Amino acid sequence: MGILFGLTAAICWGVADFVVTRVARELGVAQAFFYVQIIGMGLIGLLLLANPAIPAPSADMWLLVVGIGLFNLAGTLLLYRSFAIGTLALVSPIASAFAVVSALLALLAGERPALLALLGALVLIVGVVVVTRSQPSTEDERPTTNDQRARFFGHSSLVIRRALPPGVLEAIGVALCFGISFWALDFVTPALGILWPVLVLRIVEAVAVVLFLLRRRTPPARLTRSMAALVLAAAVLDTLAFVAFNLGIGSAYTSIVTALASLFSAVTVLLAWAILRERLAPAQWAGVAVILAGVLLVSL
């Protein structure tokens, strides 16, 4: 069942990212993030009404969930930043490497999946990297000036950034933050259950975006009926993905479930091909075949 839950998380996250891209283009990143988090928080609240019992773990466990939420928030912000200033063909595969980080942490923590399943996880990650790569173009390049980077990151990081393409350092941060947060969820779900960690993550991220909008003195955007439907769909899918992921790591190795969940970026690329008629390079189709082979190996 863990394999099924991992694939479900990948599909839900992939479709949610595809939908929220349109929302972000219409409303802006902050507004899209605000609505998805607020609605997602309400959805988790509705699910918890069916089982309102509040778990009673130690205070340290609740603090750990908040810490996971902060890592997840940092990863999301770095992801948006990397896409804004970097070449998507370069930063997207690097960000998708969060599955490698989670797998390494899980192995160091004592997980010992079957060799064939571990090989399948590695094949999956390679397939995701191949599919999410595209031919870079000058339009995708979004360099920032040295002064802009120095103001955002500080003068001390400027020397490092001169040796790296724009967005690469942020993408590495995405892989680390998501990798740590997804791995750490396995430690809190036994004590808090499937839904409570997701609710805490939603609260942390909702508070952060509300504070950002208040600081900018920006009121929530008005939603048209069609835009409200898209926001609701994105929030539902994103929430289902988190629930499925937590169910998956409760019934299978974290390293395997995370590798399957990392397929979400490939799902988004395939949706762009099927719906937006974006063309896939031959190498990307080869990546799809590699992904299918990896799923087969993990399922054996």
Secondary structure, DSSP 8 states (H G I E B T S, - for coil): -HHHHHHHHHHHHHHHHHHHHHHHHHH-HHHHHHHHHHHHHHHHHHHHHTS-------HHHHHHHHHHHHHHHHHHHHHHHHHHHS-HHHHHHHHTTHHHHHHHHHHHTT----HHHHHHHHHHHHHHHHHH-----TTT-----HHHHHHHH-GGGHHHHTTS-TTHHHHHHHHHHHHHHHHHHHHHHHHHTTHHHHHHHHHHHHHHHHHHHHHTT-------HHHHHHHHHHHHHHHHHHHHHHHHHTTS-HHHHHHHHTTHHHHHHHHHHHHS-----HHHHHHHHHHHHHHHHHH-
